[in-house]
Amino acid sequence: MGSSLLIQGFRNPRSSDEGEPASSVIKARQLCKNFVSRKRWRKETVEAVRDVSFTCRSGEIYGLLGANGAGKTTTLRMLGTILRPTSGTASVAGFDIGSDAHRVRQRVGFLSTQTALYGRLTAREFVQYFGRLHDVSEEDLDRRVEEIFERLDMNEFRDRRCDKLSTGQKQKTSIARTLIHDPPVMIFDEPTAGLDVLAQRTILAFVRECRDRKKTVIFSTHVMSEAEKLCDRLGIIHSGRLVAEGTIGELRQKYAMDDLEDLFVHLVSQNGKEAA
């Protein structure tokens, strides 16, 4: 992939809109999301996210650490305007996720292993398609595609259909799709889940590069080693609630535990007892 990924040198002409702050930040305030499930003859409300509040600053990686089903994906989908909160609010790059959802989407790159590729499009066509969705001009789009494909070493398969790509090639294509409009905010929803070691390293290097370029990064994971290697600050989420927050050093000092896994299990168990 080269020594660094290409996530600089291009500015979306729409990113100079009045109202965007110099330092892109994610601010979540008491976010809640309920889902209604049907069980035979009755409805049941499931609280997927409850009163989640945190801030993610420019140039840092904020990690959401939690087990599967803890509420990480639901939280990130609300921030990315895929889901509408039941209550609470959040701003992304200075814009409200409810009233300014379109502007939020222009400024967010969302990457996960759940992002499907259009199998009948080539890698280049797929990335171009998303560039047009983000209103990138044709002139900038052609230049941007060339730069990204060169840096990510994608030219070998640029004209190959997405359904014929290897797992690593698909991940590079997803990264290129995420980068095409040069978003100031990056959201990663368990992006390494199910990937082999090489593909995982590609993704983690990309996440670090985003931080180095002063982008605002939020990264969800249930893997302790990823959290320790990547995250500047952690929010530990369990049963839809943020049960602890801070740097890894702060959390270790506060709970007098050096091992992050032990600390995580302690907090989850403690929160479960309190809820019961």
C-alpha positions, 0 to 999 in steps of 0.5 A, a space after each residue: 500500500 505504500 508508506 501512507 494512504 492518500 487522504 490529503 490534497 483534495 478539498 470538496 468544494 462544498 466543504 467551505 459552507 458557512 457554519 463548518 468549524 475549523 476543527 471537525 468534532 462529533 458531539 453526541 448528547 443523550 442519544 437514545 434509540 428504541 426498536 419495537 419488536 413483535 412477539 406473537 400477539 404483543 409488541 415489545 420495546 427494545 432500548 438499543 441505545 440509552 442516554 449516550 453522550 461523548 465528544 470526539 475531537 479532531 486528530 484523535 481516535 475515539 474508540 467505542 468498545 463493547 461486546 456484540 449487541 452492546 449498541 455500537 453499530 446503532 450509535 454509529 448509524 445514528 451519527 451517520 444519519 442512517 438511523 434517526 434517534 428516538 431522543 437526544 441529538 448529535 452534531 457532526 462537523 458542526 451540523 445537526 444529524 436531524 436538521 442537517 442530515 444531508 450536510 452531515 453525510 457530505 462530511 462523513 466517511 463510513 466504513 465497515 465490513 457490512 458495506 456491500 459492493 455493487 457486483 456488476 460495477 468495476 472497482 473504478 465505476 463503483 468509486 466514481 458512482 459514490 463520488 457523483 453521489 457526493 457531488 464531486 465535479 467530474 474534473 475533480 473526480 477523475 483526478 481523485 480516482 487516479 490519485 487514490 487508485 495509484 496510492 492504494 495500488 489498485 490499478 491492477 484490478 481497477 477495471 475488474 468487476 467487484 464480484 470478481 475481487 478478492 477480500 483484500 481488493 474489496 476492502 481497498 475498494 471500500 476504502 477508496 469509496 470512503 475517501 473519494 469526497 475527502 470527508 473530515 470525519 471518519 466512522 469505522 464500525 468494526 471494520 476488521 471483523 471477519 478479515 484475514 491478518 493482511 486485510 486487517 493490517 490494511 484497515 488499521 493502517 488506514 485508521 492511523 493515517 486518518 488520525 495523522 491527517 487530523 481527521 475526526 475518527 470514531 472506531 468501534 470494536 470488541 477486540 481489546 488489542 485493537 482498542 489498545 493499539 489505536 484509540 486515544 480515548 475509549 468509551 466502554 458501552 454495555 447494554 446500550 449505555 456508556 459505562 466508562 470513558 477516558 484514556 486507557 491510562 485513566 481507566 487503568 488508574 481509576 479502576 486499579 487494573 492493568 489488563 484492559 480485558 479484565 477491566 472491561 469484564 469488571 465494568 460489564 459485570 458491575 453494570 449488569 448487577 446494577 441494572 438487575 
